[in-house]
Structures are given as structure tokens and as C-alpha cells.
Amino acid sequence: MQLLDYLNGHFISLSQLLSNSGVGEQALRSYQQSGIMPKASYVLNLHVGCESFFGHHEQQTECEYYAKGYLHWLGIVQANAEPEFIYQVFSQRYLQTVSVLKTQGYQCKDEKLNIKLAEHVESEWQHFLSGTYGLCTRSGLPEDIAAKELAIAQINELTLTEHLSAAELNALAKAVDLLDKVSAHFAPHERHRSSRHRLIDEVRRQYQLVSPT
């Protein structure tokens, strides 16, 4: 199945997350319930049928898949599971990324990434915990989330302009490349409806932008 190939290639399973971190499942569930560790980005409910010399066997099983970057985040949580501390780590890393990207020329007028940035980060924290950003960014970590949001805002603003100058077209290409760098590939059944299709593939096609090699 394409879906299983995608998940096994780009994510880690629950058992891999636990074995690589040395954390037990009960502790992981406690961290998730406490609002400091993201939930799975994909949950598969599988009905498995098996044929062998011994006959037919069937069973139901549930498989959880997590962004690979969550192993790093779980290490932070293990070191200090205080909710306020964990949120501050997320917030500081998010804000720092936005600041650095702006100094590199990535800009947008959207209030949520300017005067309302602190409020926006609080909202982003909830999406992070739900596992949403583990699905749509490569690492699921604050740096990729912040870059994705800033790139999307800049792309949306620039593509509203009917005729782009050479400088604006260059800025658009850079924003699309940034989004490409931090965005997940998305599962096969999601790609046509994804931000990658709409804001990377289609924008490159429409504006004849060349993707980096």
C-alpha cells in the first residue's frame, strides 16, 4: 500500500518512538494528557487477514505514527515535564525562527506574524499538541512550523498582486522554496488537497518558477 510505504518512510511508529526514547507507553500517554507532548499525526485502524500452513487468522490492530522530530521533543519533555517550561521552549523557538527569517528577507503584513505574534503562537501550540503539524511539516518541530506559516503568508500576499515586479517574483520564489523545504510530502490520498499542491506545485507552475535542485 502506498499509504503504508509513505508512513513507514517518513514517520516513526509508536513502538519506535518508545524504544528509541526509552519511555514507556504509560508515561507517553501521561505527557500527552498533560498537554506537553503531541499526539500521533496518523492513526491507522487495520483489519489484518493472514493465510498460512496453519490456516486463516484475522485480527484488528491500531497503529500510531509520529513525526520523526517528536523523538527530539520527547527528550525535552523527559528532562523537564513542567508544562510552563515546555510551552516556553516551543514559544521561544518559534519566535526566534520568525525573527531570523525576517532578517533574511522573508516578510508579510499579516498581523498574526507581526503585532499579534504572541497570540498566534498560543494558537499554534494547540495545533502542535494535536499532531497536526507532525502531519504537514517535515519535522513537526517549532522551527518548521514557524517557517511554514511565514512562507504561506508571504506567498498568499504576493499572489494577490496582479503583476509582480522582478523583485517580487524573486521573493515569491524564495518563499515557495522555503515552504518546500519545511513542508511534508503528504500521504498519497491527501496530496491533491494539500498546501503543498496549492502553494508549491501550482504556484511554481503558474509563475514558471524553477525548483532548486
Residue pairs with C-beta under 8 A, 6 or more apart in sequence:
2 188
3 44
3 187
3 188
3 189
4 44
6 185
6 187
6 188
7 42
7 44
7 65
7 187
10 68
10 184
10 185
11 41
11 42
11 65
11 66
11 67
11 68
11 134
12 20
12 65
12 66
12 67
12 68
12 70
12 71
13 63
13 64
13 65
13 66
14 25
14 40
14 63
14 64
14 65
14 66
17 23
17 28
17 66
17 70
17 71
17 74
18 24
18 25
18 28
20 71
21 71
21 74
21 75
21 78
23 74
23 78
28 37
28 74
31 37
31 74
31 77
31 81
32 38
32 39
32 129
34 81
34 83
35 83
35 129
36 77
36 81
36 83
36 86
36 87
36 129
37 70
37 73
37 74
37 77
37 129
38 66
38 67
38 70
38 73
38 128
38 129
38 130
38 131
38 133
38 134
38 140
39 129
39 130
39 131
40 64
40 65
40 66
40 131
40 134
41 65
41 66
41 67
41 131
41 132
41 134
41 135
41 140
42 64
42 65
42 135
42 187
43 62
43 63
43 64
43 65
44 62
44 63
44 64
44 65
45 60
45 61
45 62
46 60
46 61
46 62
46 63
47 58
47 59
47 60
48 58
48 59
48 60
48 61
49 56
49 57
49 58
50 56
50 57
50 58
51 57
66 131
66 134
66 140
67 131
67 133
67 134
67 135
67 137
67 138
67 139
67 140
67 141
68 139
68 140
69 134
69 138
69 139
69 140
69 141
69 144
70 134
70 140
72 139
72 141
73 140
73 141
76 86
76 89
77 86
80 86
87 125
90 121
90 125
90 128
90 142
91 118
91 121
91 125
93 141
93 142
93 143
93 146
94 121
94 124
94 142
94 143
94 145
94 146
95 117
95 121
95 146
97 142
97 143
97 146
97 147
98 113
98 117
98 146
98 150
101 146
101 147
101 150
101 178
102 150
105 171
105 174
106 150
106 151
106 154
106 174
106 175
106 178
107 154
107 171
108 114
108 150
108 153
108 154
108 157
109 157
110 153
110 157
112 119
112 120
112 149
112 153
113 120
113 149
113 150
113 153
120 149
124 133
124 145
124 149
127 133
127 145
128 140
128 142
128 145
131 140
133 140
133 144
133 145
133 148
134 140
135 184
135 186
136 148
136 183
136 184
136 186
136 194
136 195
137 144
137 145
137 148
137 182
137 183
137 184
138 144
138 181
138 182
138 183
138 184
139 182
143 182
144 182
147 178
147 179
147 181
147 182
148 179
148 182
148 183
150 178
151 175
151 176
151 178
151 179
151 182
152 179
152 195
152 199
154 171
154 172
154 175
155 172
155 175
155 176
155 179
155 199
155 203
156 199
158 164
158 168
158 171
158 172
158 175
159 172
159 203
161 168
164 172
164 207
169 207
172 203
172 207
172 209
173 207
173 209
173 210
176 199
176 200
176 203
176 204
176 209
177 211
177 212
179 195
179 196
179 199
179 200
180 196
180 200
180 211
180 212
183 195
183 196
183 200
184 196
185 191
185 196
186 194
186 196
186 197
191 197
203 209
204 210
204 211
